[in-house]
Amino acid sequence: MTDDAEPTPATPSDEPPDSASATLARRALLGALGVATVGGLTAGVLGLTGRAAGPAKALVTGPATPTPSHDPTHGIAANATATPSPTHVDHDAQAEAAVKAFPAKTQGTGLGELRSSVVNGTREFDLTCDKIKWEVTPGVFVDALAYNGQVPGPIIRVTEGERVRVRVKNNLDQTTGTHWHGQRVTNNMDGVPFLTQPTIKPGETFTYEFVANPFGSHMYHSHHNATEQVGKGMLGPLLVMPKDPSIDPKYDKDELIILNDQLGGITVNGKGFPATAPYTAKLGQRIRFRFMNEGQLIHPMHLHGLTFEIFARDGYPLPQPFKCDTLNVAPGERWDAIVLADAPGAWAFHCHILGHAEASTGMFGMVTALIVT
Ligand SMILES: [Cu+2]
């Protein structure tokens, strides 16, 4: 076995065109992990992602994909009483299979860039609210409520000081309202039904208008029946770019890491590991991470091997940036970090509440990686 052999990819015809970057990321990850890639093993590993049917399903003795779980024991106690000393072999096989399936392909991707047009000096967007099925981990579809069919919803990107108009069309069978979390809007545009506006009834459209301010990493989400509506996916990023870009530190890549803990369990950008997307960087690049917590729990996000330089909270530049490797992100908060990718490797990037990240069936939920090549 060689440690540095190129993983054998599935045949090119198996690859949808849009999966090229995922394939590259997978190769980089497997390479960085020193994964052995001889013969059937790699084929089997790829088979677990659904790209190739595989004899190597025998590699795992249980479900190929760990199911998100809130059970604090993760079944360990049950296993222990059922069989005296079973399990680390089973654990290892399932844990290995989960890692090798990463990044596993699922239907649907959130965070598309929402198209806009400028009409008489106002930047206009259209959002729709829809009931959809969302694939959180391979084969696990859940009932979601989504903006424009995406979880998280599409990126609304505007410039500080710009006039913004967003038409929100409600295609749900329940009422809703949309809040611009972090923006200094006039009160009647704040999106809180019965407090600042009537509900948006099924079939209706409500038009929001505001001047984008302040700049920074903000959010939009339902503010009506919100435990259900936000929990099931009605949330998205509102990125207000500063009028003077030199206010921000320099960065080469701009990445979102939106946390949630309701829809289908514990997720990053609408997916649970191994269906989370890895972040990638070239050695020496500076990556901006915009953390946003749309869930109901605190998530201390930990990056192995590299360092966060935190420079803004809730969009506001910090008077004194600080460094850390574990960033507590509370519900509603946004934090902006720069990571200098100064060490190569596949660096684990996960919530450090371990019950949000790893079970007896291996890693799941709020786990991804930053792959530096
Ligand atoms: Cu967590």
Residues whose N, C-alpha, C, O or C-beta is under 5 A from the ligand:
A	BS01	CU	I298 H299 P300 C351 I353 H356
